Each structure stands twice: as structure tokens, then as C-alpha cells.
Amino acid sequence: MTIEKGYTDSNQSFDWWDRYRHDLLSDGRTQQKLEIILKMCIIGTTFVCGTAVICMFLLALRKLFNYLSDSKTVVVQCYP
């Protein structure tokens, strides 16, 4: 109901959102939940980025190893 009321008047600067946000943040439990969600997002992002960095490092090592092993290949022909 309050959302619809906030949208009906175009001159109103979303007072319903400020009230909703204040109600959320004034409750201690909700703030704890938001902090836990934020920490989980940070941990998840760190894990994903760390995995990507490790994969890129391993791919670079593999390319370097392949380059070095190909460059040291010596073809020796033996004649009878």
C-alpha cells in the first residue's frame, strides 16, 4: 500500500523508501543479517576471484612449460 502511495505522487521523494530503510536498520537482528549477507558476498567474491587467479596462473605455467619443452627438442638423425 505504501509503495503504491509513494508512486502516485510524482513530487514525493520516495518517503516510503526512507521509512522502510529506517525500519530495517533500526532492528538489530535485521542489521546483523545484512552484515552476515555482506560478509558472505565478500567471502564468495574472494573465493571466485582467487580461483580464477589460480587457474590463470596454472594455465600460464602450462604454456610456459610447453614453450620450453618444445624449444629444447633436438632432432637427431642417425644414418646407418
Residue frames relative to the residue before (quaternion, step in Angstrom):
aa qw qx qy qz dx dy dz
M 1.0000 0.0000 0.0000 0.0000 0.00 0.00 0.00
T 0.6958 0.4635 -0.2927 0.4640 3.57 0.85 -0.92
I 0.6031 0.5533 -0.3655 0.4434 3.58 1.08 -0.61
E 0.6630 0.4907 -0.3076 0.4743 3.56 0.91 -0.89
K 0.6377 0.5228 -0.3310 0.4587 3.58 1.01 -0.79
G 0.6513 0.5212 -0.3173 0.4510 3.58 1.01 -0.77
Y 0.6987 0.4693 -0.2754 0.4644 3.58 1.05 -0.67
T 0.5931 0.6022 -0.3853 0.3703 3.62 1.09 -0.52
D 0.7468 0.3259 -0.2020 0.5434 3.59 0.96 -0.77
S 0.3190 -0.7824 0.5032 0.1812 3.57 -0.48 1.16
N 0.6371 0.5327 -0.3384 0.4426 3.62 1.16 -0.45
Q 0.5748 0.5897 -0.3767 0.4242 3.57 1.23 -0.37
S 0.3082 -0.7887 0.5091 0.1542 3.59 -0.79 1.02
F 0.6910 -0.5281 0.2867 0.4017 3.57 0.64 1.18
D 0.0695 0.8201 -0.5604 0.0930 3.58 0.74 1.05
W 0.6009 0.5753 -0.3650 0.4181 3.57 1.07 -0.66
W 0.6409 0.5225 -0.3338 0.4526 3.59 1.04 -0.71
D 0.6418 0.5166 -0.3263 0.4633 3.58 0.99 -0.81
R 0.6532 0.5000 -0.3142 0.4740 3.59 0.98 -0.83
Y 0.6504 0.5168 -0.3160 0.4583 3.59 0.95 -0.86
R 0.6665 0.4994 -0.2992 0.4656 3.57 0.94 -0.90
H 0.6458 0.5156 -0.3197 0.4635 3.57 0.98 -0.82
D 0.6433 0.5146 -0.3206 0.4674 3.58 1.00 -0.81
L 0.6495 0.5147 -0.3214 0.4583 3.59 0.99 -0.79
L 0.7492 0.4277 -0.2309 0.4499 3.55 0.79 -1.04
S 0.6181 0.5502 -0.3630 0.4282 3.61 1.11 -0.47
D 0.6235 0.5016 -0.3389 0.4948 3.59 1.20 -0.45
G 0.4383 -0.7346 0.4548 0.2479 3.57 -0.63 1.12
R 0.6511 0.5287 -0.3272 0.4353 3.58 0.96 -0.80
T 0.6551 0.5080 -0.3211 0.4579 3.56 0.94 -0.85
Q 0.6356 0.5179 -0.3357 0.4639 3.57 1.01 -0.75
Q 0.6296 0.5188 -0.3364 0.4704 3.59 1.03 -0.73
K 0.6424 0.5198 -0.3243 0.4605 3.57 0.98 -0.83
L 0.6547 0.5068 -0.3169 0.4626 3.58 0.95 -0.85
E 0.6460 0.5107 -0.3217 0.4673 3.59 1.02 -0.78
I 0.6403 0.5137 -0.3253 0.4694 3.59 1.01 -0.78
I 0.6441 0.5099 -0.3217 0.4709 3.59 0.97 -0.84
L 0.6459 0.5158 -0.3204 0.4627 3.59 0.97 -0.84
K 0.6597 0.4979 -0.3122 0.4684 3.60 0.94 -0.86
M 0.6452 0.5123 -0.3268 0.4631 3.58 1.00 -0.79
C 0.6353 0.5182 -0.3316 0.4668 3.60 1.02 -0.75
I 0.6505 0.5068 -0.3175 0.4681 3.58 0.97 -0.84
I 0.6595 0.4979 -0.3104 0.4699 3.60 0.93 -0.88
G 0.6598 0.5109 -0.3082 0.4567 3.60 0.94 -0.86
T 0.6568 0.5023 -0.3081 0.4706 3.56 0.96 -0.88
T 0.6413 0.5197 -0.3197 0.4652 3.58 0.99 -0.82
F 0.6508 0.5152 -0.3153 0.4599 3.58 0.96 -0.86
V 0.6747 0.4903 -0.3013 0.4622 3.60 0.88 -0.94
C 0.6824 0.4740 -0.2966 0.4708 3.60 0.87 -0.91
G 0.6382 0.5248 -0.3280 0.4580 3.59 1.01 -0.76
T 0.6403 0.5136 -0.3181 0.4744 3.56 1.01 -0.81
A 0.6506 0.5118 -0.3179 0.4623 3.59 0.97 -0.83
V 0.6511 0.5078 -0.3206 0.4642 3.60 0.95 -0.83
I 0.6534 0.5051 -0.3178 0.4658 3.60 0.93 -0.85
C 0.6547 0.5087 -0.3182 0.4597 3.61 0.94 -0.85
M 0.6591 0.4967 -0.3166 0.4676 3.59 0.92 -0.85
F 0.6335 0.5275 -0.3274 0.4619 3.59 1.03 -0.77
L 0.6734 0.4861 -0.2988 0.4701 3.58 0.92 -0.87
L 0.6343 0.5137 -0.3345 0.4711 3.60 1.03 -0.71
A 0.6455 0.5085 -0.3220 0.4702 3.58 1.00 -0.80
L 0.6367 0.5176 -0.3289 0.4674 3.60 1.01 -0.77
R 0.6487 0.5168 -0.3202 0.4578 3.57 0.97 -0.83
K 0.6543 0.4978 -0.3189 0.4716 3.59 0.96 -0.83
L 0.6469 0.5124 -0.3197 0.4656 3.57 0.99 -0.82
F 0.6514 0.5096 -0.3137 0.4664 3.58 0.94 -0.85
N 0.6578 0.4990 -0.3113 0.4706 3.59 0.95 -0.85
Y 0.6398 0.5198 -0.3273 0.4618 3.59 1.00 -0.79
L 0.6905 0.4726 -0.2873 0.4662 3.59 0.88 -0.90
S 0.6735 0.4859 -0.3144 0.4598 3.59 0.94 -0.77
D 0.6502 0.4992 -0.3244 0.4720 3.62 1.07 -0.61
S 0.6782 0.5033 -0.3099 0.4367 3.59 0.97 -0.76
K 0.6994 0.4576 -0.2810 0.4717 3.60 1.11 -0.50
T 0.4450 0.6876 -0.4659 0.3349 3.56 1.21 0.09
V 0.0692 -0.7883 0.6114 0.0024 3.56 -0.73 1.08
V 0.2468 -0.7668 0.5773 0.1333 3.52 -0.77 1.05
V 0.0590 -0.7901 0.6101 -0.0049 3.54 -0.67 1.12
Q 0.1443 -0.7853 0.5978 0.0706 3.53 -0.74 1.07
C 0.1907 -0.7773 0.5932 0.0869 3.51 -0.82 1.02
Y 0.1947 -0.7724 0.5950 0.1071 3.56 -0.83 1.02
P 0.4618 -0.6953 0.4724 0.2831 3.59 -0.93 0.79
